[in-house]
Amino acid sequence: MRSIKFRAWDTIEKEMWTVVGIEWHTDTVYLRDDTHCVQERMLHKMTLMPFTGLYDKNGTEIYEGDIVKLVNKDGIKHITEIKWHNGRYVIDTWMMFADTLVLHKCEVIGNIYENSELIQ
């Protein structure tokens, strides 16, 4: 069973946070930064990025909105985004199902909020 967890992009401050708790009924999200300082924000001002339950070739957790680098069997490099589409996570370039067989060969190189220039 995969862990249910999130990262959150603060749409006002333009910062990425680790989500440590959500109170849906009060619209509150509790966040931790790299220094382990916990803060609270209004959920509607954040963009949640769910954990896919999958890992890249280095063991890095893959979240929706992450940008990954794939190299096909011919050595051609593809840089693409992980998206939720029709009830499953897909690799945007090919709309291919993002599963362990594909993602164990990829590498997370950023996310669409902090590194959007990587996929343009």
VMD Tcl script that builds the backbone (N, CA, C; Angstrom):
set m [mol new atoms 360]
animate dup $m
set s [atomselect $m all]
$s set {name element resname resid chain x y z} {
  {N N MET 1 A 0.836 -1.174 0.000}
  {CA C MET 1 A 0.000 0.000 0.000}
  {C C MET 1 A 0.886 1.244 0.000}
  {N N ARG 2 A 0.562 2.213 -0.843}
  {CA C ARG 2 A 1.394 3.410 -0.923}
  {C C ARG 2 A 1.017 4.420 0.142}
  {N N SER 3 A 1.988 5.230 0.499}
  {CA C SER 3 A 1.770 6.304 1.461}
  {C C SER 3 A 0.969 7.416 0.801}
  {N N ILE 4 A 0.048 7.994 1.547}
  {CA C ILE 4 A -0.691 9.153 1.063}
  {C C ILE 4 A -0.037 10.372 1.684}
  {N N LYS 5 A 0.631 11.144 0.839}
  {CA C LYS 5 A 1.283 12.353 1.315}
  {C C LYS 5 A 1.356 13.353 0.180}
  {N N PHE 6 A 1.648 14.594 0.575}
  {CA C PHE 6 A 1.636 15.690 -0.376}
  {C C PHE 6 A 2.831 16.613 -0.175}
  {N N ARG 7 A 3.174 17.306 -1.241}
  {CA C ARG 7 A 3.967 18.521 -1.186}
  {C C ARG 7 A 2.992 19.635 -1.533}
  {N N ALA 8 A 3.351 20.870 -1.222}
  {CA C ALA 8 A 2.461 21.980 -1.557}
  {C C ALA 8 A 3.265 23.155 -2.081}
  {N N TRP 9 A 2.777 23.735 -3.158}
  {CA C TRP 9 A 3.363 24.937 -3.725}
  {C C TRP 9 A 2.555 26.120 -3.210}
  {N N ASP 10 A 3.229 27.045 -2.545}
  {CA C ASP 10 A 2.595 28.254 -2.040}
  {C C ASP 10 A 2.471 29.223 -3.211}
  {N N THR 11 A 1.248 29.457 -3.668}
  {CA C THR 11 A 1.028 30.283 -4.853}
  {C C THR 11 A 1.279 31.768 -4.597}
  {N N ILE 12 A 1.319 32.178 -3.334}
  {CA C ILE 12 A 1.585 33.575 -2.989}
  {C C ILE 12 A 3.090 33.809 -2.797}
  {N N GLU 13 A 3.710 33.012 -1.928}
  {CA C GLU 13 A 5.130 33.179 -1.595}
  {C C GLU 13 A 6.064 32.500 -2.596}
  {N N LYS 14 A 5.515 31.647 -3.476}
  {CA C LYS 14 A 6.292 30.926 -4.490}
  {C C LYS 14 A 7.367 30.043 -3.848}
  {N N GLU 15 A 6.911 29.196 -2.890}
  {CA C GLU 15 A 7.805 28.282 -2.194}
  {C C GLU 15 A 7.197 26.890 -2.142}
  {N N MET 16 A 8.053 25.863 -2.152}
  {CA C MET 16 A 7.617 24.481 -2.019}
  {C C MET 16 A 7.736 24.064 -0.564}
  {N N TRP 17 A 6.728 23.337 -0.069}
  {CA C TRP 17 A 6.671 22.890 1.319}
  {C C TRP 17 A 6.321 21.411 1.384}
  {N N THR 18 A 6.690 20.775 2.477}
  {CA C THR 18 A 6.234 19.425 2.795}
  {C C THR 18 A 4.969 19.563 3.636}
  {N N VAL 19 A 3.919 18.859 3.255}
  {CA C VAL 19 A 2.660 18.915 4.002}
  {C C VAL 19 A 2.737 17.919 5.154}
  {N N VAL 20 A 2.459 18.402 6.369}
  {CA C VAL 20 A 2.460 17.520 7.536}
  {C C VAL 20 A 1.051 17.299 8.066}
  {N N GLY 21 A 0.093 18.069 7.591}
  {CA C GLY 21 A -1.290 17.877 8.009}
  {C C GLY 21 A -2.231 18.779 7.232}
  {N N ILE 22 A -3.467 18.314 7.090}
  {CA C ILE 22 A -4.493 19.092 6.401}
  {C C ILE 22 A -5.771 19.011 7.235}
  {N N GLU 23 A -6.378 20.154 7.482}
  {CA C GLU 23 A -7.699 20.207 8.101}
  {C C GLU 23 A -8.655 20.727 7.038}
  {N N TRP 24 A -9.332 19.806 6.372}
  {CA C TRP 24 A -10.186 20.161 5.244}
  {C C TRP 24 A -11.323 21.075 5.677}
  {N N HIS 25 A -11.892 20.821 6.850}
  {CA C HIS 25 A -13.061 21.591 7.301}
  {C C HIS 25 A -12.726 23.036 7.675}
  {N N THR 26 A -11.462 23.333 7.948}
  {CA C THR 26 A -11.062 24.708 8.263}
  {C C THR 26 A -10.230 25.339 7.153}
  {N N ASP 27 A -10.018 24.615 6.058}
  {CA C ASP 27 A -9.228 25.112 4.932}
  {C C ASP 27 A -7.797 25.453 5.365}
  {N N THR 28 A -7.230 24.604 6.244}
  {CA C THR 28 A -5.897 24.856 6.776}
  {C C THR 28 A -4.952 23.727 6.391}
  {N N VAL 29 A -3.752 24.095 5.968}
  {CA C VAL 29 A -2.714 23.108 5.688}
  {C C VAL 29 A -1.515 23.445 6.562}
  {N N TYR 30 A -0.925 22.397 7.154}
  {CA C TYR 30 A 0.257 22.560 8.005}
  {C C TYR 30 A 1.469 22.124 7.211}
  {N N LEU 31 A 2.490 22.978 7.202}
  {CA C LEU 31 A 3.634 22.807 6.316}
  {C C LEU 31 A 4.934 22.801 7.095}
  {N N ARG 32 A 5.905 22.057 6.557}
  {CA C ARG 32 A 7.249 22.025 7.142}
  {C C ARG 32 A 8.246 22.378 6.045}
  {N N ASP 33 A 9.203 23.220 6.394}
  {CA C ASP 33 A 10.250 23.562 5.429}
  {C C ASP 33 A 11.502 22.732 5.720}
  {N N ASP 34 A 12.580 23.036 5.029}
  {CA C ASP 34 A 13.825 22.275 5.181}
  {C C ASP 34 A 14.428 22.379 6.580}
  {N N THR 35 A 14.076 23.428 7.306}
  {CA C THR 35 A 14.601 23.591 8.663}
  {C C THR 35 A 13.673 22.963 9.702}
  {N N HIS 36 A 12.636 22.276 9.238}
  {CA C HIS 36 A 11.643 21.593 10.067}
  {C C HIS 36 A 10.745 22.551 10.843}
  {N N CYS 37 A 10.691 23.797 10.434}
  {CA C CYS 37 A 9.797 24.776 11.026}
  {C C CYS 37 A 8.390 24.533 10.467}
  {N N VAL 38 A 7.398 24.400 11.344}
  {CA C VAL 38 A 6.029 24.138 10.906}
  {C C VAL 38 A 5.241 25.440 10.893}
  {N N GLN 39 A 4.526 25.646 9.790}
  {CA C GLN 39 A 3.691 26.827 9.637}
  {C C GLN 39 A 2.334 26.386 9.128}
  {N N GLU 40 A 1.359 27.260 9.238}
  {CA C GLU 40 A 0.059 26.947 8.667}
  {C C GLU 40 A -0.319 28.000 7.634}
  {N N ARG 41 A -1.040 27.542 6.613}
  {CA C ARG 41 A -1.497 28.414 5.530}
  {C C ARG 41 A -2.941 28.038 5.199}
  {N N MET 42 A -3.584 28.914 4.469}
  {CA C MET 42 A -4.916 28.616 3.962}
  {C C MET 42 A -4.760 27.667 2.767}
  {N N LEU 43 A -5.468 26.578 2.794}
  {CA C LEU 43 A -5.343 25.547 1.766}
  {C C LEU 43 A -5.642 26.090 0.372}
  {N N HIS 44 A -6.602 26.984 0.261}
  {CA C HIS 44 A -6.979 27.486 -1.065}
  {C C HIS 44 A -5.881 28.351 -1.698}
  {N N LYS 45 A -4.854 28.715 -0.931}
  {CA C LYS 45 A -3.729 29.477 -1.484}
  {C C LYS 45 A -2.547 28.572 -1.841}
  {N N MET 46 A -2.746 27.272 -1.718}
  {CA C MET 46 A -1.693 26.294 -1.986}
  {C C MET 46 A -2.121 25.391 -3.142}
  {N N THR 47 A -1.144 24.859 -3.850}
  {CA C THR 47 A -1.403 23.839 -4.860}
  {C C THR 47 A -0.807 22.538 -4.329}
  {N N LEU 48 A -1.680 21.554 -4.062}
  {CA C LEU 48 A -1.212 20.272 -3.546}
  {C C LEU 48 A -0.667 19.408 -4.669}
  {N N MET 49 A 0.436 18.736 -4.388}
  {CA C MET 49 A 1.066 17.817 -5.328}
  {C C MET 49 A 1.119 16.449 -4.657}
  {N N PRO 50 A 0.220 15.519 -5.025}
  {CA C PRO 50 A 0.208 14.216 -4.366}
  {C C PRO 50 A 1.402 13.336 -4.761}
  {N N PHE 51 A 1.845 12.533 -3.804}
  {CA C PHE 51 A 2.881 11.523 -4.035}
  {C C PHE 51 A 2.278 10.425 -4.896}
  {N N THR 52 A 2.973 10.019 -5.941}
  {CA C THR 52 A 2.454 9.000 -6.862}
  {C C THR 52 A 2.584 7.583 -6.313}
  {N N GLY 53 A 3.407 7.417 -5.286}
  {CA C GLY 53 A 3.704 6.080 -4.794}
  {C C GLY 53 A 4.868 5.441 -5.529}
  {N N LEU 54 A 5.478 6.182 -6.447}
  {CA C LEU 54 A 6.567 5.665 -7.269}
  {C C LEU 54 A 7.861 6.424 -6.988}
  {N N TYR 55 A 8.974 5.815 -7.378}
  {CA C TYR 55 A 10.300 6.375 -7.137}
  {C C TYR 55 A 11.098 6.361 -8.426}
  {N N ASP 56 A 12.032 7.308 -8.564}
  {CA C ASP 56 A 12.899 7.310 -9.738}
  {C C ASP 56 A 14.078 6.369 -9.526}
  {N N LYS 57 A 15.009 6.359 -10.465}
  {CA C LYS 57 A 16.132 5.422 -10.406}
  {C C LYS 57 A 17.054 5.662 -9.221}
  {N N ASN 58 A 16.986 6.859 -8.621}
  {CA C ASN 58 A 17.818 7.184 -7.461}
  {C C ASN 58 A 17.078 7.013 -6.134}
  {N N GLY 59 A 15.836 6.523 -6.200}
  {CA C GLY 59 A 15.045 6.351 -4.989}
  {C C GLY 59 A 14.320 7.609 -4.546}
  {N N THR 60 A 14.307 8.638 -5.385}
  {CA C THR 60 A 13.614 9.888 -5.075}
  {C C THR 60 A 12.114 9.708 -5.296}
  {N N GLU 61 A 11.313 10.177 -4.332}
  {CA C GLU 61 A 9.863 10.108 -4.473}
  {C C GLU 61 A 9.418 10.955 -5.662}
  {N N ILE 62 A 8.431 10.455 -6.409}
  {CA C ILE 62 A 7.900 11.178 -7.558}
  {C C ILE 62 A 6.516 11.701 -7.200}
  {N N TYR 63 A 6.339 13.006 -7.360}
  {CA C TYR 63 A 5.067 13.672 -7.084}
  {C C TYR 63 A 4.449 14.147 -8.387}
  {N N GLU 64 A 3.128 14.292 -8.393}
  {CA C GLU 64 A 2.462 14.889 -9.538}
  {C C GLU 64 A 3.067 16.267 -9.760}
  {N N GLY 65 A 3.364 16.609 -11.002}
  {CA C GLY 65 A 3.978 17.889 -11.316}
  {C C GLY 65 A 5.495 17.850 -11.357}
  {N N ASP 66 A 6.080 16.712 -10.995}
  {CA C ASP 66 A 7.539 16.594 -11.108}
  {C C ASP 66 A 7.935 16.513 -12.576}
  {N N ILE 67 A 9.129 16.992 -12.848}
  {CA C ILE 67 A 9.703 16.895 -14.190}
  {C C ILE 67 A 10.757 15.804 -14.137}
  {N N VAL 68 A 10.644 14.858 -15.068}
  {CA C VAL 68 A 11.580 13.737 -15.089}
  {C C VAL 68 A 12.320 13.685 -16.417}
  {N N LYS 69 A 13.523 13.113 -16.348}
  {CA C LYS 69 A 14.328 12.893 -17.549}
  {C C LYS 69 A 14.340 11.397 -17.821}
  {N N LEU 70 A 13.958 11.022 -19.033}
  {CA C LEU 70 A 13.975 9.632 -19.473}
  {C C LEU 70 A 14.931 9.505 -20.646}
  {N N VAL 71 A 15.609 8.393 -20.724}
  {CA C VAL 71 A 16.466 8.107 -21.877}
  {C C VAL 71 A 15.965 6.803 -22.481}
  {N N ASN 72 A 15.569 6.846 -23.761}
  {CA C ASN 72 A 15.042 5.624 -24.374}
  {C C ASN 72 A 16.174 4.684 -24.790}
  {N N LYS 73 A 15.805 3.548 -25.333}
  {CA C LYS 73 A 16.807 2.526 -25.673}
  {C C LYS 73 A 17.796 2.989 -26.736}
  {N N ASP 74 A 17.442 4.033 -27.506}
  {CA C ASP 74 A 18.339 4.584 -28.519}
  {C C ASP 74 A 19.205 5.715 -27.975}
  {N N GLY 75 A 19.088 5.983 -26.682}
  {CA C GLY 75 A 19.878 7.037 -26.066}
  {C C GLY 75 A 19.304 8.429 -26.229}
  {N N ILE 76 A 18.068 8.521 -26.735}
  {CA C ILE 76 A 17.428 9.827 -26.919}
  {C C ILE 76 A 16.801 10.258 -25.596}
  {N N LYS 77 A 17.124 11.474 -25.180}
  {CA C LYS 77 A 16.663 11.993 -23.897}
  {C C LYS 77 A 15.317 12.701 -24.062}
  {N N HIS 78 A 14.399 12.426 -23.146}
  {CA C HIS 78 A 13.101 13.092 -23.103}
  {C C HIS 78 A 12.942 13.714 -21.724}
  {N N ILE 79 A 12.498 14.950 -21.689}
  {CA C ILE 79 A 12.211 15.614 -20.420}
  {C C ILE 79 A 10.726 15.925 -20.422}
  {N N THR 80 A 10.023 15.458 -19.404}
  {CA C THR 80 A 8.575 15.539 -19.402}
  {C C THR 80 A 8.020 15.647 -17.986}
  {N N GLU 81 A 6.739 15.917 -17.905}
  {CA C GLU 81 A 6.051 16.111 -16.632}
  {C C GLU 81 A 5.196 14.891 -16.269}
  {N N ILE 82 A 5.106 14.606 -14.976}
  {CA C ILE 82 A 4.202 13.571 -14.480}
  {C C ILE 82 A 2.846 14.219 -14.217}
  {N N LYS 83 A 1.784 13.689 -14.830}
  {CA C LYS 83 A 0.439 14.256 -14.703}
  {C C LYS 83 A -0.570 13.181 -14.315}
  {N N TRP 84 A -1.689 13.627 -13.756}
  {CA C TRP 84 A -2.842 12.776 -13.487}
  {C C TRP 84 A -3.773 12.915 -14.674}
  {N N HIS 85 A -4.118 11.805 -15.324}
  {CA C HIS 85 A -4.954 11.845 -16.525}
  {C C HIS 85 A -5.823 10.596 -16.573}
  {N N ASN 86 A -7.119 10.792 -16.648}
  {CA C ASN 86 A -8.076 9.675 -16.753}
  {C C ASN 86 A -7.867 8.606 -15.679}
  {N N GLY 87 A -7.677 9.048 -14.442}
  {CA C GLY 87 A -7.602 8.115 -13.319}
  {C C GLY 87 A -6.264 7.432 -13.105}
  {N N ARG 88 A -5.200 7.962 -13.709}
  {CA C ARG 88 A -3.877 7.367 -13.497}
  {C C ARG 88 A -2.794 8.400 -13.775}
  {N N TYR 89 A -1.606 8.129 -13.256}
  {CA C TYR 89 A -0.460 8.997 -13.523}
  {C C TYR 89 A 0.128 8.620 -14.869}
  {N N VAL 90 A 0.447 9.642 -15.647}
  {CA C VAL 90 A 1.009 9.415 -16.980}
  {C C VAL 90 A 2.268 10.247 -17.160}
  {N N ILE 91 A 3.093 9.796 -18.081}
  {CA C ILE 91 A 4.260 10.551 -18.513}
  {C C ILE 91 A 3.783 11.367 -19.693}
  {N N ASP 92 A 3.754 12.665 -19.546}
  {CA C ASP 92 A 3.089 13.573 -20.470}
  {C C ASP 92 A 3.520 13.415 -21.920}
  {N N THR 93 A 4.793 13.218 -22.188}
  {CA C THR 93 A 5.271 13.168 -23.571}
  {C C THR 93 A 4.525 12.128 -24.399}
  {N N TRP 94 A 4.291 10.967 -23.825}
  {CA C TRP 94 A 3.652 9.891 -24.584}
  {C C TRP 94 A 2.295 9.521 -24.028}
  {N N MET 95 A 1.834 10.214 -22.966}
  {CA C MET 95 A 0.614 9.826 -22.262}
  {C C MET 95 A 0.699 8.354 -21.872}
  {N N MET 96 A 1.893 7.918 -21.561}
  {CA C MET 96 A 2.170 6.547 -21.160}
  {C C MET 96 A 1.894 6.395 -19.672}
  {N N PHE 97 A 1.330 5.275 -19.311}
  {CA C PHE 97 A 1.082 4.993 -17.911}
  {C C PHE 97 A 2.392 5.051 -17.144}
  {N N ALA 98 A 2.426 5.861 -16.108}
  {CA C ALA 98 A 3.641 6.014 -15.301}
  {C C ALA 98 A 3.683 4.888 -14.275}
  {N N ASP 99 A 4.375 3.832 -14.599}
  {CA C ASP 99 A 4.463 2.705 -13.672}
  {C C ASP 99 A 5.918 2.432 -13.313}
  {N N THR 100 A 6.107 1.486 -12.444}
  {CA C THR 100 A 7.434 1.178 -11.944}
  {C C THR 100 A 8.383 0.753 -13.063}
  {N N LEU 101 A 7.884 0.061 -14.089}
  {CA C LEU 101 A 8.743 -0.407 -15.171}
  {C C LEU 101 A 9.386 0.738 -15.927}
  {N N VAL 102 A 8.669 1.835 -16.087}
  {CA C VAL 102 A 9.201 2.994 -16.809}
  {C C VAL 102 A 9.986 3.895 -15.865}
  {N N LEU 103 A 9.423 4.173 -14.693}
  {CA C LEU 103 A 10.000 5.185 -13.821}
  {C C LEU 103 A 11.271 4.753 -13.118}
  {N N HIS 104 A 11.537 3.457 -13.037}
  {CA C HIS 104 A 12.795 3.058 -12.407}
  {C C HIS 104 A 13.997 3.421 -13.287}
  {N N LYS 105 A 13.719 3.877 -14.511}
  {CA C LYS 105 A 14.783 4.302 -15.422}
  {C C LYS 105 A 14.862 5.822 -15.557}
  {N N CYS 106 A 13.941 6.541 -14.920}
  {CA C CYS 106 A 13.921 7.999 -15.058}
  {C C CYS 106 A 14.593 8.664 -13.871}
  {N N GLU 107 A 14.748 9.983 -13.969}
  {CA C GLU 107 A 15.351 10.749 -12.886}
  {C C GLU 107 A 14.560 12.040 -12.703}
  {N N VAL 108 A 14.143 12.332 -11.466}
  {CA C VAL 108 A 13.465 13.596 -11.164}
  {C C VAL 108 A 14.505 14.712 -11.253}
  {N N ILE 109 A 14.201 15.738 -12.070}
  {CA C ILE 109 A 15.147 16.843 -12.237}
  {C C ILE 109 A 14.541 18.187 -11.821}
  {N N GLY 110 A 13.295 18.190 -11.378}
  {CA C GLY 110 A 12.660 19.427 -10.946}
  {C C GLY 110 A 11.164 19.265 -10.861}
  {N N ASN 111 A 10.456 20.389 -10.823}
  {CA C ASN 111 A 8.991 20.367 -10.835}
  {C C ASN 111 A 8.487 21.557 -11.633}
  {N N ILE 112 A 7.217 21.517 -12.000}
  {CA C ILE 112 A 6.669 22.520 -12.918}
  {C C ILE 112 A 6.580 23.919 -12.328}
  {N N TYR 113 A 6.657 24.042 -11.005}
  {CA C TYR 113 A 6.549 25.353 -10.375}
  {C C TYR 113 A 7.897 26.046 -10.222}
  {N N GLU 114 A 8.917 25.308 -9.891}
  {CA C GLU 114 A 10.235 25.893 -9.667}
  {C C GLU 114 A 11.155 25.781 -10.879}
  {N N ASN 115 A 10.849 24.881 -11.798}
  {CA C ASN 115 A 11.752 24.610 -12.931}
  {C C ASN 115 A 10.999 24.478 -14.251}
  {N N SER 116 A 9.985 25.290 -14.467}
  {CA C SER 116 A 9.161 25.150 -15.680}
  {C C SER 116 A 9.964 25.307 -16.969}
  {N N GLU 117 A 11.097 26.003 -16.898}
  {CA C GLU 117 A 11.916 26.195 -18.101}
  {C C GLU 117 A 12.485 24.888 -18.635}
  {N N LEU 118 A 12.510 23.848 -17.822}
  {CA C LEU 118 A 13.058 22.564 -18.266}
  {C C LEU 118 A 12.197 21.878 -19.315}
  {N N ILE 119 A 10.905 22.185 -19.362}
  {CA C ILE 119 A 10.023 21.509 -20.330}
  {C C ILE 119 A 9.507 22.433 -21.421}
  {N N GLN 120 A 10.107 23.575 -21.575}
  {CA C GLN 120 A 9.651 24.510 -22.629}
  {C C GLN 120 A 10.471 24.381 -23.872}
}
mol reanalyze $m
mol bondsrecalc $m
mol representation Tube
mol addrep $m
